[in-house]
Amino acid sequence: MSKAQIDVIQGDITRIPADAIVNAANGALAMGGGVCGAIFRAAGVAELTAACRALGGCPTGHAVITPAFGMSSAKFIVHAVGPVYAEYAPEKAAELLRGAYASALKVAADKGCRSIAFPAISTGIYGYPLEEACEQAVAACVVDGAQHALAIKLVAFDGMTASALREALTRIV
């Protein structure tokens, strides 16, 4: 198995070039706030809402894929549903978060993607502790990224998240 190519970037995920970008989605695949709202606006709210409604939802710890519609930086949007941290025991939350990353990598690879950009899933309103979420994200990307031969961009909106991702990457890789 080859080593996964993983880079940490601070910026706006809707402007990061990748075959697929990941939406930190809710189980209903409805437009939300934060990164989810930004992705819906960048892709086109009406088109992406219709595509997500047609999928009928996605369970926590899994991911589904839609076209990126109006986004010029990506071909696909992978909707990965991470856990609401307070709703699970820490071990179960970790399992579900890793599952969301692993599932996102698989559905992107299955569509022929060679690169993927992730936000820090579940760290916003879902309340997952930042350092722990970054550890799970990097661990899943190291294992599953190599398996699927994807170039992975971990995209942080702010400096604190970028630092946490870089620290996790240094520890794990």
C-alpha positions in Angstrom: 0.0 0.0 0.0 1.4 3.4 -0.9 1.4 6.4 1.5 -1.5 8.8 1.3 -0.7 12.4 0.1 -2.2 14.7 2.7 -1.9 18.5 2.8 -3.4 21.0 5.3 -4.6 24.2 3.7 -6.2 27.2 5.4 -8.9 28.8 3.3 -12.4 28.6 1.9 -13.2 25.1 0.8 -15.5 26.3 -1.9 -12.4 27.8 -3.7 -10.0 24.9 -3.2 -9.5 22.9 -6.5 -10.2 19.2 -6.1 -12.2 16.6 -8.0 -14.5 16.4 -4.9 -15.1 18.6 -2.0 -16.7 17.3 1.2 -19.7 18.9 2.8 -20.1 18.5 6.5 -23.7 17.4 6.1 -26.6 16.7 8.3 -28.5 13.4 8.0 -31.3 15.1 6.1 -28.8 16.5 3.5 -30.5 19.9 4.0 -28.7 23.2 3.6 -27.3 24.3 7.0 -25.0 26.9 8.3 -21.2 27.1 8.3 -19.4 25.1 5.6 -22.6 23.4 4.6 -24.3 26.7 3.8 -21.3 28.0 1.9 -21.1 24.9 -0.3 -24.8 25.0 -1.1 -24.5 28.7 -2.1 -21.4 28.0 -4.2 -23.0 25.0 -6.0 -26.4 26.6 -6.4 -29.0 26.2 -3.7 -31.9 25.0 -5.9 -29.9 22.4 -7.8 -28.0 21.0 -4.8 -31.2 20.9 -2.7 -33.0 19.0 -5.4 -30.2 16.5 -5.8 -29.9 16.0 -2.0 -33.7 15.5 -1.6 -33.6 12.8 -4.3 -31.0 10.9 -2.2 -33.4 10.8 0.7 -30.8 11.4 3.5 -27.7 9.8 4.8 -27.0 8.0 8.1 -24.4 9.3 10.5 -20.9 7.9 9.7 -21.6 7.6 6.0 -21.4 9.7 2.9 -23.2 10.2 -0.5 -22.2 12.1 -3.6 -23.8 14.6 -5.9 -22.6 16.7 -8.8 -21.0 20.1 -7.8 -23.3 22.0 -10.2 -22.2 25.6 -10.3 -18.8 25.1 -8.6 -15.8 25.7 -10.9 -13.3 24.2 -8.4 -14.8 20.7 -8.1 -16.8 18.1 -10.1 -18.5 16.5 -7.1 -19.7 17.2 -3.6 -19.4 14.4 -1.1 -21.9 14.8 1.7 -20.4 13.2 4.8 -22.5 13.0 8.0 -20.4 13.3 11.1 -21.7 12.7 14.6 -23.2 15.3 17.0 -20.6 14.7 19.7 -22.9 15.0 22.8 -25.2 12.3 21.4 -22.7 9.4 21.6 -20.1 7.9 23.9 -16.7 9.2 22.9 -15.7 5.8 21.4 -18.8 5.6 19.3 -18.4 9.3 18.2 -14.8 8.5 17.1 -16.0 5.4 15.2 -18.8 7.4 13.4 -16.4 10.3 12.6 -13.8 8.0 11.1 -16.6 6.2 9.2 -17.7 9.5 7.7 -14.2 10.2 6.4 -13.7 6.6 5.1 -17.0 6.6 3.4 -16.3 10.0 1.8 -13.0 8.7 0.4 -14.7 5.6 -0.9 -17.5 7.3 -2.7 -15.1 9.8 -4.3 -12.8 7.1 -5.4 -15.7 5.1 -6.8 -16.6 8.1 -9.0 -13.0 8.2 -10.4 -11.8 11.2 -8.3 -8.1 11.6 -7.8 -8.3 14.4 -5.2 -10.6 15.4 -2.4 -10.9 18.4 0.0 -12.3 17.9 3.5 -13.5 20.4 6.1 -13.0 19.5 9.8 -16.2 17.5 10.0 -18.3 17.7 13.2 -16.1 20.5 14.8 -18.6 23.3 14.3 -22.2 23.2 15.7 -21.9 19.4 16.2 -19.5 20.1 19.0 -16.7 17.5 18.4 -13.6 18.6 20.4 -11.2 20.0 17.8 -8.0 18.2 18.6 -9.8 14.8 18.9 -11.7 15.4 15.6 -8.4 16.3 13.8 -6.8 13.1 15.1 -9.7 11.0 13.8 -9.7 12.9 10.5 -6.0 12.4 9.9 -6.0 8.7 11.0 -8.9 7.9 8.6 -7.2 9.8 5.8 -3.9 8.0 6.3 -5.4 4.6 6.1 -8.2 5.0 3.6 -6.5 7.7 1.5 -3.7 5.3 0.7 -6.1 2.5 -0.1 -7.9 4.7 -2.6 -4.9 6.6 -4.0 -6.5 10.0 -3.5 -4.6 13.3 -2.9 -6.3 14.7 0.2 -6.6 18.3 1.2 -7.6 19.0 4.8 -9.1 22.5 4.6 -9.3 24.6 7.7 -11.4 27.8 7.7 -9.3 29.3 10.6 -5.8 29.2 12.0 -6.7 27.2 15.1 -8.2 24.4 13.0 -5.2 24.5 10.6 -2.8 24.2 13.6 -4.7 21.3 15.1 -4.8 19.5 11.7 -1.0 20.0 11.2 -0.2 18.8 14.7 -2.3 15.6 14.2 -0.6 15.0 10.8 2.8 15.4 12.4 1.9 12.9 15.2 0.3 10.3 12.9 2.3 10.3 9.7 
